[in-house]
Amino acid sequence: MPKQLNESTLEGLRANLRGELLLPEDAGYDAARAIWSGMIDRKPALIIQCLGTHDVVQGVNFAREQGLLLAIKGGGHNVAGNAVCDGGVMLDLSLMRSTHVDPKRKTVRADAGCLLSDVDHETQLFGLAISGGIVSHTGVAGLTLGGGFGWISRKHGLSIDNLLSAEVVTADGKVLTASSEENSDLFWGLRGGGGNFGIVTSFEFECAPLGPEVFSGIIVQRFEDAKAYMQFHAEYVRTLPDDMTVWMVVRHAPPLPFLDQSVHGKLVVLVPFVYLGDREKGEKLIQPIREFGKPHAEAIGMNPWTAWQSGFDGLVPHGARNYWKSHHLRELSSACIDKVIEFAGKMPSDECEVFIPHMEGAPSRMPENATAYAFRKTPFVLNIHTRWQNGGDDEKCLAWARDFHGSTEQFANGVYVNFLSDEGEQRVKDAYTEEVWQRLTQLKDKYDPANLYRMNQNIKPSA
Ligand SMILES: Cc1cc2nc3c(=O)[nH]c(=O)nc-3n(C[C@H](O)[C@H](O)[C@H](O)COP(=O)(O)OP(=O)(O)OC[C@H]3O[C@@H](n4cnc5c(N)ncnc54)[C@H](O)[C@@H]3O)c2cc1C
């Protein structure tokens, strides 16, 4: 406990909160500081479980006045682990999960602790959805502040492209609205600049009409055909309309019920897709993928949107050790595919994945500097998900990810800030173009010159 935090200081803080103030000896402290990645085991001096904007303001003012490090937990998913700090104040926003849909305007307001499942749950009541990620227990806050993409972003834009406004608590404890009309410079920076400029307490999104079912599924290609399939995939998916999104995941086959037991645990190429039109047209578009080689199996059909959105959750539950490395690829070239196949063959655990989403579509038609999210024209992302259970395997798992990443650097241009582990200052810069970085630094000077918000992929103020 930092010296200055005596009983009366803490009592003063507690008296001003609607939520709980948790100290290390309190029940609930360990659960509140736990995040998705089991690699991260940090112990804040105190945790404020915020129940609203007032609590957030109290927490920000307290941390600033006491000179304490401040960490913000939204969904707690981020692999870098910045949602929790050692010794400082952690603002746990995960209880702020109110979600309100305006079906007439086709908008939703989601509080800062919402998971994607919360928003899907409420918006689907009105046949609506937001553009978000593909695992339902991911936090809306961190995902959106980095950019946010998933199954419908090729058609409807990134999460930030659908953000209408945000309520923000700045480092001086003020509550601002950021939108294209109000504090538009802050609004620009929030859309890709992460939590560097303020704490967003709620987000207002435009929704897309969707569901309740979507034509979607997985085709499982053989690893023996991986080279030929990936070469085909690299070209084919780029010809598809924005309504069809097809990704690729190389991993050891999980025990999926539609896969023959003999395939379980073998290396495979999973080809999941979502089509936002009618089934008949979708079947035609997907046919060349089904006919390629001799797929092991497929599970294709009309699936409820909420079921599809949580269909991959079971592969990435909380608590495992995780280390990610990622880049944006200039193209999915033959030489890059060779590296993917080589490193897939050396995966250090059966839970590792090489995840290759196709990105082009509505996001890439927006001007490159429309928001702080850079590299909008990226065709593919190469995401190296290293996942394992035992601390004793750390060294070999980290080495695999780093070697794989290093040997594919030649094909890369930039990185998605939300896929960075704790990789140092230069990697944060790599997530932005020079022009965007300069603008972000100016914003940091304006909104957080003392760098109170630094437990993040940090953009330092210039002074
Ligand atoms: C299994 C898995 C699947 C994923 N899938 C996708 C995907 O499909 N698409 C995609 O785009 N990304 C995806 N991601 C990446 C994801 O976007 C990031 O991990 C994101 O940071 C998670 O947000 P969170 O709120 O859950 O995380 P947290 O760890 O709670 O927050 C991450 C950081 O964001 C900042 N932050 C959080 N809340 C706030 C707030 N309210 N105000 C200001 N700053 C805040 C803080 O700096 C914090 O350290 C995935 C991640 C995982 C682990």
The ligand as an ORCA input file, in Angstrom:
! r2SCAN-3c Opt
* xyz 0 1
  C      -9.999    -13.920    -27.655
  C      -9.924    -12.551    -28.264
  C     -10.580    -12.274    -29.435
  C     -10.495    -11.020    -30.013
  N     -11.150    -10.780    -31.187
  C     -11.106     -9.549    -31.736
  C     -11.843     -9.264    -32.922
  O     -12.531    -10.098    -33.473
  N     -11.767     -8.012    -33.419
  C     -11.031     -7.029    -32.829
  O     -11.030     -5.905    -33.337
  N     -10.308     -7.282    -31.719
  C     -10.335     -8.511    -31.161
  N      -9.619     -8.771    -30.030
  C      -8.734     -7.742    -29.483
  C      -9.512     -6.817    -28.585
  O     -10.077     -5.815    -29.381
  C      -8.591     -6.171    -27.548
  O      -8.036     -7.156    -26.731
  C      -9.324     -5.137    -26.708
  O      -8.388     -4.326    -26.064
  C     -10.220     -5.781    -25.685
  O     -10.952     -4.812    -25.004
  P     -11.377     -5.049    -23.482
  O     -12.197     -3.902    -23.056
  O     -11.938     -6.408    -23.330
  O      -9.949     -5.054    -22.815
  P      -9.295     -4.430    -21.509
  O      -8.101     -5.286    -21.260
  O     -10.257     -4.225    -20.420
  O      -8.851     -3.023    -22.020
  C      -7.791     -2.868    -22.910
  C      -7.221     -1.481    -22.776
  O      -8.177     -0.566    -23.303
  C      -8.248      0.596    -22.512
  N      -9.614      0.731    -22.025
  C     -10.493     -0.240    -21.684
  N     -11.669      0.292    -21.379
  C     -11.535      1.628    -21.517
  C     -12.418      2.730    -21.378
  N     -13.680      2.562    -21.040
  N     -11.946      3.970    -21.621
  C     -10.668      4.162    -21.986
  N      -9.787      3.161    -22.137
  C     -10.227      1.902    -21.919
  C      -7.239      0.469    -21.428
  O      -6.023      1.057    -21.839
  C      -7.019     -1.021    -21.331
  O      -5.753     -1.335    -20.892
  C      -9.708    -10.012    -29.406
  C      -9.054    -10.287    -28.208
  C      -9.144    -11.537    -27.647
  C      -8.390    -11.828    -26.390
*
